[in-house]
């Protein structure tokens, strides 16, 4: 009986590969999910509140000076000190660490611990600064590098399994969290049906018809098993980035515009069974200030062909060589979905005479190649760190060029000036004209949950959320 109870109190889900447990180096959602179990952040986000709101974390909500430059965070956790919090933040701008998350402190002048509180002085007022202190990279580490989060890491079999144990057992909650690396979507689906996964974080395209009926209702067989479907729009923007330092794409705006016009969103949406929304800019539609009108370079095949000629490649032919233009797209995994969607992209560009070569990487190698500018085009996504247009538009500021989040190395003084003035509409208009990305879509999240899990709420900020899940038995 005891062995059964131990197994029953384990929450299991699949997760992509985690590359680091250092919050300063964490870049992917998967890294941040793992660090969210191990560390407390300076502030937290109420995982169940809509709209999202900040709540205390390792520190209380800050006291702010009248000039908007001074923030005082009084410690709430008894296990870490203000000195720990200050040292953890300073790691983000330590030149020896080269944190890709250092951009969150670009506007910070000084960080100090004084009288048991964390004091932060900004160079200029920053409306969204408290949200930055709720990001996973704002985690507080003890002097030995350990954390004070709800779990400890019990085992990590890289590329296979991570196991976390709750520090303070609670019979109403899951004692253990297991993350399994399962690359194949069909295998994930079968494991969920067999009860080996409690949560299917995303229903794959191939299994959608077996889950949801044409009228949008859940398949009766799943309903009988107590399975529930959770759907929500997300703060995830998906895109194809152009390397602006590439000698072919970087200086040729007409070419980038043509490739945007060749992207067939209606066909793309059909491929993803209408579980995606069109992207008119990098800012998701549920975020205040997002543009709602289609981009001037939305799908238009004739316009794409005309722009190809204006770009110097009529019919996709390079007049200097007499050969077709060949471009390469880097993709960070070689799953069936990424291969099939990559082939669909190649078919889109074939219509304008461009040959697209797909290059598949492991995730680690992909991030390294993108950060070092060794790719021509790359396919990536960004999940909002906080629900504000600034968070999506900062991906294009020149001060955030890789290893920061500006992976395209896009630099435009007009954009920087508009961003610094918080003229976010103008920022989006500039981007739509410059086309440093192809805005492919905004994601919708569709997850399946077994009835033994209580208190689950789909969220754009799920880091450490498993600590709140109730265990409902089998």
N, C-alpha and C positions, 0 to 999 in steps of 0.2 A: 504493500500500500504506500509506503513512504517513497519508493522509487517512482510510483505512478504520480504522486503529488509533485515530485520534483520536476518530472517531465511536463506535467500539466501546467505548471506555473512559468513555463518558458514561452516568451513571445518570439516568433520566428518570421522573418521576412527576407526577401532577396534584396540585394543592394549591389550597385556597381563597385568596382575595386576602390578601396581606400588607399591613398598613396602616402599620407602622413597623418600623424596625430599631434603635430605641432600647430596650434592655432595660428601662429604667425605665418606659416607656410601653406596652410590649407587654402585651396583654390576652388575645388569642386564642391557641389552640394553633398556628395558622399563623404568627403573629408569632414565637412562641417556637421553632418549628422553624427559621425563618430565622436568628434571633439565635444559636441553638445551634450553627450552623456557623461563626459569625464570632467568637464570644467564648468564653473559658473562664469557668466558674462557680467560685466559691470552693471548693465541693465538687462531686462528681459522683455519679451513681447508676450502679452496675454494670448495664448494659443487658441482660445475659444472665442475671443471678442471680435465682433465685426461692427464697425470698422476696427482695424487693428489698433491697439494702444500699448504704450509703454508701461511697464510695471517694474518694481524694484527687482534687482538681481543680487549680486554680491554687494551692491551699494543701494542706498535709497535713491529715489528720484532726485535730481540735482536742484540745488538752489542756484539761481542765476542772477548775476549783477544787472543793474539797470542799463548798462551800456551793451549788454549782450555778449561781452567778451570773457567774463569770468564765470566758471562753473565750479561748484563745490559738491562733491559726492561723498556723503557720509557713509561709512562702512556699515553694512548690515550683517554680513557673514562674520561669524566668530572664528573661522578657520584661516582667513587670510587678512592681511593688514593693508593699510593705505600704501605702505611701501611696496608690498607685493603688486598692488594694482598699478602703481606708477612704473615699476620696473617692467611689468608685462607689456604696458603700452609702449614704453621706450624701445622694446625689442622690435616693434614694427618699423622703427626708423633707424635701427642699428645697421650700419653699412656692411658689417660682417655677416649679417643674416640675410640681407637682400630680400626682405619680405615683399611678396606681390600685393600685400594688403596695406603697404605703407601710405597709400594715397589717402586713407581716411584721416591721417594726421597732417596733411599738407597745410591746413589752416591753423594748426596748433603751434603756439609760440613756446609755452613752457608747461611742463608737467611736474608736479611736486607733491610730496606727502607732508602734511603739516597738521599737528594737533589731532592725529587720528583720522584725517579726512584726505581725500584726493582732490587736489586743486588743479584745474586746467585753465590756462589763459589762451584765448584765441587771438590771431592776428587781426581778424575782422569778424563781425557778427556772421554767424552761420545758422540759419533757421533750422536745419535738419540735424545739427550736431548731436543732440541726445540719441537720435536713432543710430548713429554710428557706434555708440557705446553699447548697443544691443546686438551688434554683429558678432558672429562666431570668433573673428580674429580679436575681438575685445575681451577675450577670456582672461581670467586672472590665474596665474600660475604661482604655486608656492616656490620658495627658493630652490628646492630640489627638482622643479619642473613638474611635479604632480599637481592634480587638480582637486577641487572640492565639489565636483558635480555629484549627481545622485548615484552614479555607477563607477565601478572600477573595471579595468580590462583584465579579464581572467585568462584569455588565450587569443592568439591571433595567428592563424594559419594563412599566410598571405595568398591572395588570389583564390581563397576557398571559404574561409569562415572566420568571423570575429564573435567572441562571446564576452558579454558584459554582465557583471553581477551587481545587484543592488546592494549598496553599503548598509542601509538600514532596512532589514526585511519588513515587509508589510503584507499580511495575508490577503488584503484586498487588491493588491497590485501584482504585476508580474515581477518575479524575483530575478529572472534572467532574460536578457535580450540577445538573440542570435541574428547576425547578419550573414547571409549566405551569398556567395558569388555564383550566380547561375546565368550564364550567358544566353542560353537558348530560351526564347520566349515560349516555345511549346513545352519544354521541360518545366518552366515556371508554372505554366497553366496546369499541367498534370499534377505537380506537387501541391498546388492549391486545391485541386479537386480531391486529392487523397488526404487532405487535412495536414499536410506537412508544412504548409505556409499559412500563417494567420491572416496575412495581408498580401494581396496582390497589388503592388503599388501602382501599376499601370497595366491596363488591359491591352494586349498587343493587337495590332491591326488584324492579324490572322484569326484571332479568337473572338473578335468583336461580335460577329454574327451568332456565335454560340452563347453569348452572354446577354445580349440585348435584342429584343424583338423589334420588328420594323416600326411598331408603334411607340418605341422608346421604353417599354417596360422590361423588367428583368425576367430572364427565362424562368418558367415555373419550377423547374427542377432545382435551381439555385434557391429560389424563394422557399421551397419546402425544407431545404437544409439550413434555413435561417441566414443565408448569405445576404448582405446588403450592398447596394451599389452607391458609391458616393461620387458625385460629379461637381466640379467647380471650375470657373475661369481662373487662370493663374497669372502670376506676375512673371511668367517665363516668356522671354522673347527669343525666337530662334532665327538664325541668320546665316548667310554665307558672307564671310568677310573677305575683302580684297586686301592684299599686302600693298600698302601705298608706297613702299620702297621698291616694289617690283618694277623693273624698267619697262615692261609692257603695259601693265594695268595702272601703275601709279600716276604717270603723267597724262593718261588718256581718259579724260572724263567722259567723252562720247562713247568710248568702248564700255565703260562701267555702266553708263545709262542704257546702252543697247542690251547688255546682259540682264539688267533689271527688267526691261520691257519684254525680254524673251521668257522670263519666269512665269509659267502658266499656273497661276494660283487656283483657278477652278479645277484643273486636272489634279493639282497637288492636294486640294481638299478632298477630291473623290478618292485619291489614293489613301488618305488618312480617314476615310469614312465620315467626313464632315466633323471631325473632332478637333478641328483647328479653326482659328479665326484669322481673317486677313490682317496683315500688319501694314499700316500706312506710315509708320515711323517706328523708332525703337520703343516708344512709350505705350504700354498696354492701355486699352480703351477704358478700363475702370480706374485709371489713375487721372487725377485732375490735371487738365491742361493738355491731354493727348489730342492730337489732330484726328478728326473724324472723317475727313474727305480723302478720297483716294490720292495716292501719290501721282505726280505728273508722269512718272515712269513705271506705272503699274502695267500689267500685261497688255501688250499691243504689238502683235507680231509684225505688222507692216511698219510701225514706227521703229521697232527694233532693227529691221533690215535697213531702213533709211539711216539710222544712227550708225550702223556698222559701216556704211559707205562713207559717212562723214568722219568716222573714226579712222578711215584709211584702210578698211578691210571690206571692200565691196564683195558681197556674197560669201564673206568669211575668208577671202583669199588675201594673203599678204603680197602686194604687188612686187616687193623686192625679191621674194623667193618664188612666187608663183604657186605656193603651197598653202594649204589650209592653216588657219591659226589654230594652234594647239595650246590649251590651258590645262593646268592641273589643279585638282581639288583634294585637299588633305582631309581625311575623315578619321576620327579618333577611336573607332572600333570597327570590327569586321563582321557585325551581326547580319542576319538575313535582312532585317529592315533597313539597315544602313546601306547594304549593297543594292537592294531593290530601289530605294529612294534615290541613291546615287545614280543608278542607271536611268531613272526617270529624268533627273536633272540633265544628264548627258543627252537624252532625247530632246529636251527643250532647246538646248544650245545647238543641236544638230540642225534644227530648223533654220538657223541663221548662218549655217556654214561653219560653226565652231566645233572643234573636236575637244571633248572634255575627258581628260584622263583622271581616273580615280586612284588615289594613293591611300591605302589603309595602314594605320599605325596602331600600336598599343596606346592606351591612354597616356601613360607616362611619356612615351616618345613623342606623341602628338603635342602635348603641352610644351615640351621642351622645344620642339621644332617651331611651334607658333611663337613662343616667347622670344626665340632667337631670330625670328624673321626668315626662317628657311623654307617657308611655304609660299605659294603664289596665291592660292585661294584656300580657305578653310571653312569648315562647317562647325558651328558652335552655337551654344545657347547661353543666355544670361538670366538668372533668377534674381529678381529684385531683392536687394538687401533691406530696403524699407520702401513703403508705398508712396513714393514721391518721384516726380518726373526727373529731378536732379540725378537720382541714382542711375537712371538709364542713360541720360545724356552725358554723364561724366565719363562714359566709355570712349568718348571722342575728344576729350580735352588733351591738349598737347602735353600737359604735365603728367598725364597718366599713361604715356607710352610704355609698352612692355619693358620690365616685368610687371608693370601695372596692368589694369584691365583694358587699356587701349591697344589691343592686339594688332589692329590694322595699321598702327603707326600713323594715324590720320592727324594732320596738323593744318589748321586754318585759323589765322588770327581773328577773322570775323566771327567764327564760331566761338573761340575762346572769350572774346569780348562779350558776346551775347550771353554766354553761360555765366560769366562772372557777374553780369548785370541781372541774372536770373530772368532773362527774357527767353523763356523756354519755348515759346511758340516760334520765335525767330530761329532758335537752334534747330528745331525740327525742319523748318523750311530750308535752311542751309544744307542740312544733311540730305534732304530729299533731292536737292539739286546736284550735290557733289557725289552722291552714291558711293560712299566708302563700303557699304554693305548692300546685299540683296536682302530686303526684309521679307523673310519667307512666311512666318506665321507667329501667332501667339497660341500657346498650348492650352488645351483644356485637360484637366486632370480627371481621370476616371479610375477609381480604385474599388476593389472588392474586399469585403471584410467578413471574417467568420464570426458567429454569434458569441464566442467565448470572450471576445474583446469588447470592453466597455469604455466609454468616454472618448472614443475616437472622433476627432474633428479634422477634416482635411484642411491643411494650412499651407500658406506660402513660406512659413517660417517654422519648420518642423523640428528644429534642432533641440534635442533633449526631450521631445514631446512624449516619448515612450514612458517617462516617469509618471505620467498622469493616467496611463491606460489602466482601467480596472480589469481584474481577472474574474470572468463570469462562470468559470467551470466548463466542463465538456458535456 
